[in-house]
Amino acid sequence: MKNISKIFEIIVALSLCTAMITSCASNRKNSKTDVTVTDTTTEQNEIITTETAAKSELITTESTTNIELSTRYPRKKISDMPTIEEQVLVDNETVKITAKEFIVYDRYDESIKVYVENKSEEAFDLKCGDIIVNDYICHSYSQISLKAGEKSAFEIGFNPQSHYIEKAFKIGEIRLRFSLFESGSYNVIQESDWITINASDIEVEKDKTDVDGITLFDQGGIKIIATENDGFDLDSASIWVYVENNTDNDIYIDSKDSYVNGYMVDGSIMKNNIYAHSKRLTYIDFYYYQNPDKEKIGIIDEVGVSFEIKDNNDIILMDTEKVNFSAKDLKDYDYYINIFNEMSSQ
């Protein structure tokens, strides 16, 4: 009986000891967890504080009236941002589009906020392509999908690429148009004509600044001017060109019969559609990486190029004569030569 009692006492003692050990381990674990949580929270707070300060500094910087913009291509200050009045752009049995306001997110990207209403019983996709600002074509490709009867806000973003616009924050006349597609397809339901929005700077005279550069073509209301270099290496080169279309028709331009330093190369003018009574700043790419004589071509200097001008129906309107010029006579040649030499020496 004593033995049984002794055994029982031992079992109870072991149980109590196990419970105490478990409790201590649990306390140590909880204590460690608490410390970890505290450390993590402190670290997170520091991160949040840093991010908040950075955002605050960014907001302060962006809102100041003394913003120093690009010195190479100076632009207007954010404080000079334009405004627009609310305006119904399209209103028919299918869709109603209303321009609400002009938004500037940063120094190089703007948006027109519109309100879209699908008045039909079918879903559709609404797209807005290029926008013409002060006669300059600015790249844009904005799209929204709406179900039958749906209404939604929609932002049409664009980036004014031209150094010659009065520079994105002196915006007078905006021209844009819309295309309506069947939902999820390329089948066009309807297309609008060009629609004009007059911004608060409409009284500002449209840019008539003479463009510095080498005139490559000037005939029949169409003008092409090489303005500056845009980088080159031993395989390719790019040259900015200013194109002006003063005719009543949309045109398409491409380069052909391109030569660099006497060697024939592949040349292509980018974004080659130029709408009626508009201007575009684009560039010609010269490629010679597949040319067996590319090592003999060297850095771009003497250039020869001609142009093919077509209408909307792909009918050739003009074949220009080849014009020769030197890339050394264009802006930023020395700038890119220095970059190229630095890269070559590494």
PEVEN-V201789 format. One record per residue. N is the residue number from 1. RES is the residue in one small letter. PSI is psi in whole degrees, -180 to 180 (none if undefined). Layout:
BEGIN
n=N res=RES psi=PSI
n=N res=RES psi=PSI
END
This chain:
BEGIN
n=1 res=m psi=-42
n=2 res=k psi=-38
n=3 res=n psi=-42
n=4 res=i psi=-42
n=5 res=s psi=-40
n=6 res=k psi=-43
n=7 res=i psi=-42
n=8 res=f psi=-42
n=9 res=e psi=-41
n=10 res=i psi=-43
n=11 res=i psi=-44
n=12 res=v psi=-43
n=13 res=a psi=-43
n=14 res=l psi=-41
n=15 res=s psi=-45
n=16 res=l psi=-41
n=17 res=c psi=-43
n=18 res=t psi=-42
n=19 res=a psi=-41
n=20 res=m psi=-43
n=21 res=i psi=-45
n=22 res=t psi=-42
n=23 res=s psi=-45
n=24 res=c psi=-44
n=25 res=a psi=-41
n=26 res=s psi=-42
n=27 res=n psi=-42
n=28 res=r psi=-40
n=29 res=k psi=-46
n=30 res=n psi=-39
n=31 res=s psi=-43
n=32 res=k psi=-42
n=33 res=t psi=-42
n=34 res=d psi=-42
n=35 res=v psi=-44
n=36 res=t psi=-46
n=37 res=v psi=-43
n=38 res=t psi=-45
n=39 res=d psi=-44
n=40 res=t psi=-43
n=41 res=t psi=-42
n=42 res=t psi=-44
n=43 res=e psi=-43
n=44 res=q psi=-42
n=45 res=n psi=-40
n=46 res=e psi=-41
n=47 res=i psi=-47
n=48 res=i psi=-44
n=49 res=t psi=-43
n=50 res=t psi=-45
n=51 res=e psi=-42
n=52 res=t psi=-43
n=53 res=a psi=-41
n=54 res=a psi=-43
n=55 res=k psi=-41
n=56 res=s psi=-42
n=57 res=e psi=-40
n=58 res=l psi=-46
n=59 res=i psi=-44
n=60 res=t psi=-43
n=61 res=t psi=-44
n=62 res=e psi=-26
n=63 res=s psi=-10
n=64 res=t psi=152
n=65 res=t psi=3
n=66 res=n psi=36
n=67 res=i psi=128
n=68 res=e psi=110
n=69 res=l psi=-175
n=70 res=s psi=129
n=71 res=t psi=-23
n=72 res=r psi=-44
n=73 res=y psi=81
n=74 res=p psi=142
n=75 res=r psi=169
n=76 res=k psi=159
n=77 res=k psi=156
n=78 res=i psi=-30
n=79 res=s psi=-15
n=80 res=d psi=15
n=81 res=m psi=143
n=82 res=p psi=172
n=83 res=t psi=162
n=84 res=i psi=154
n=85 res=e psi=151
n=86 res=e psi=134
n=87 res=q psi=132
n=88 res=v psi=120
n=89 res=l psi=-41
n=90 res=v psi=137
n=91 res=d psi=102
n=92 res=n psi=-167
n=93 res=e psi=-14
n=94 res=t psi=-43
n=95 res=v psi=149
n=96 res=k psi=128
n=97 res=i psi=125
n=98 res=t psi=124
n=99 res=a psi=131
n=100 res=k psi=-51
n=101 res=e psi=167
n=102 res=f psi=132
n=103 res=i psi=134
n=104 res=v psi=115
n=105 res=y psi=-38
n=106 res=d psi=-167
n=107 res=r psi=-14
n=108 res=y psi=3
n=109 res=d psi=130
n=110 res=e psi=163
n=111 res=s psi=149
n=112 res=i psi=120
n=113 res=k psi=125
n=114 res=v psi=163
n=115 res=y psi=125
n=116 res=v psi=136
n=117 res=e psi=122
n=118 res=n psi=107
n=119 res=k psi=-1
n=120 res=s psi=180
n=121 res=e psi=13
n=122 res=e psi=149
n=123 res=a psi=153
n=124 res=f psi=164
n=125 res=d psi=131
n=126 res=l psi=129
n=127 res=k psi=146
n=128 res=c psi=123
n=129 res=g psi=-137
n=130 res=d psi=148
n=131 res=i psi=141
n=132 res=i psi=118
n=133 res=v psi=122
n=134 res=n psi=39
n=135 res=d psi=-7
n=136 res=y psi=135
n=137 res=i psi=124
n=138 res=c psi=134
n=139 res=h psi=134
n=140 res=s psi=142
n=141 res=y psi=93
n=142 res=s psi=142
n=143 res=q psi=146
n=144 res=i psi=145
n=145 res=s psi=132
n=146 res=l psi=137
n=147 res=k psi=169
n=148 res=a psi=128
n=149 res=g psi=0
n=150 res=e psi=149
n=151 res=k psi=145
n=152 res=s psi=150
n=153 res=a psi=155
n=154 res=f psi=133
n=155 res=e psi=130
n=156 res=i psi=101
n=157 res=g psi=148
n=158 res=f psi=159
n=159 res=n psi=111
n=160 res=p psi=103
n=161 res=q psi=-19
n=162 res=s psi=132
n=163 res=h psi=-14
n=164 res=y psi=-13
n=165 res=i psi=155
n=166 res=e psi=61
n=167 res=k psi=85
n=168 res=a psi=-24
n=169 res=f psi=7
n=170 res=k psi=79
n=171 res=i psi=121
n=172 res=g psi=-74
n=173 res=e psi=131
n=174 res=i psi=128
n=175 res=r psi=134
n=176 res=l psi=165
n=177 res=r psi=160
n=178 res=f psi=150
n=179 res=s psi=135
n=180 res=l psi=127
n=181 res=f psi=152
n=182 res=e psi=144
n=183 res=s psi=124
n=184 res=g psi=16
n=185 res=s psi=177
n=186 res=y psi=12
n=187 res=n psi=117
n=188 res=v psi=128
n=189 res=i psi=-48
n=190 res=q psi=157
n=191 res=e psi=139
n=192 res=s psi=162
n=193 res=d psi=175
n=194 res=w psi=133
n=195 res=i psi=137
n=196 res=t psi=132
n=197 res=i psi=127
n=198 res=n psi=117
n=199 res=a psi=177
n=200 res=s psi=-19
n=201 res=d psi=25
n=202 res=i psi=-26
n=203 res=e psi=-14
n=204 res=v psi=129
n=205 res=e psi=135
n=206 res=k psi=148
n=207 res=d psi=118
n=208 res=k psi=20
n=209 res=t psi=135
n=210 res=d psi=134
n=211 res=v psi=124
n=212 res=d psi=138
n=213 res=g psi=-161
n=214 res=i psi=121
n=215 res=t psi=121
n=216 res=l psi=-27
n=217 res=f psi=138
n=218 res=d psi=94
n=219 res=q psi=142
n=220 res=g psi=29
n=221 res=g psi=5
n=222 res=i psi=131
n=223 res=k psi=136
n=224 res=i psi=123
n=225 res=i psi=126
n=226 res=a psi=126
n=227 res=t psi=-41
n=228 res=e psi=164
n=229 res=n psi=154
n=230 res=d psi=33
n=231 res=g psi=147
n=232 res=f psi=160
n=233 res=d psi=-161
n=234 res=l psi=-4
n=235 res=d psi=-22
n=236 res=s psi=171
n=237 res=a psi=156
n=238 res=s psi=141
n=239 res=i psi=129
n=240 res=w psi=140
n=241 res=v psi=145
n=242 res=y psi=127
n=243 res=v psi=133
n=244 res=e psi=127
n=245 res=n psi=104
n=246 res=n psi=17
n=247 res=t psi=176
n=248 res=d psi=5
n=249 res=n psi=147
n=250 res=d psi=142
n=251 res=i psi=162
n=252 res=y psi=132
n=253 res=i psi=137
n=254 res=d psi=151
n=255 res=s psi=155
n=256 res=k psi=169
n=257 res=d psi=55
n=258 res=s psi=138
n=259 res=y psi=142
n=260 res=v psi=120
n=261 res=n psi=35
n=262 res=g psi=-6
n=263 res=y psi=136
n=264 res=m psi=135
n=265 res=v psi=170
n=266 res=d psi=128
n=267 res=g psi=143
n=268 res=s psi=131
n=269 res=i psi=129
n=270 res=m psi=155
n=271 res=k psi=63
n=272 res=n psi=2
n=273 res=n psi=127
n=274 res=i psi=113
n=275 res=y psi=161
n=276 res=a psi=137
n=277 res=h psi=51
n=278 res=s psi=171
n=279 res=k psi=152
n=280 res=r psi=137
n=281 res=l psi=114
n=282 res=t psi=-162
n=283 res=y psi=157
n=284 res=i psi=127
n=285 res=d psi=130
n=286 res=f psi=122
n=287 res=y psi=131
n=288 res=y psi=24
n=289 res=y psi=-22
n=290 res=q psi=-3
n=291 res=n psi=126
n=292 res=p psi=-19
n=293 res=d psi=20
n=294 res=k psi=-31
n=295 res=e psi=-25
n=296 res=k psi=-24
n=297 res=i psi=-46
n=298 res=g psi=-164
n=299 res=i psi=139
n=300 res=i psi=135
n=301 res=d psi=-82
n=302 res=e psi=129
n=303 res=v psi=141
n=304 res=g psi=135
n=305 res=v psi=149
n=306 res=s psi=169
n=307 res=f psi=150
n=308 res=e psi=123
n=309 res=i psi=126
n=310 res=k psi=165
n=311 res=d psi=-172
n=312 res=n psi=-25
n=313 res=n psi=14
n=314 res=d psi=22
n=315 res=i psi=130
n=316 res=i psi=122
n=317 res=l psi=-39
n=318 res=m psi=142
n=319 res=d psi=111
n=320 res=t psi=158
n=321 res=e psi=154
n=322 res=k psi=137
n=323 res=v psi=138
n=324 res=n psi=139
n=325 res=f psi=170
n=326 res=s psi=129
n=327 res=a psi=-22
n=328 res=k psi=-23
n=329 res=d psi=-2
n=330 res=l psi=158
n=331 res=k psi=146
n=332 res=d psi=14
n=333 res=y psi=-51
n=334 res=d psi=-36
n=335 res=y psi=-48
n=336 res=y psi=-28
n=337 res=i psi=-44
n=338 res=n psi=-43
n=339 res=i psi=-45
n=340 res=f psi=-43
n=341 res=n psi=-39
n=342 res=e psi=-42
n=343 res=m psi=-36
n=344 res=s psi=-28
n=345 res=s psi=-12
n=346 res=q psi=none
END
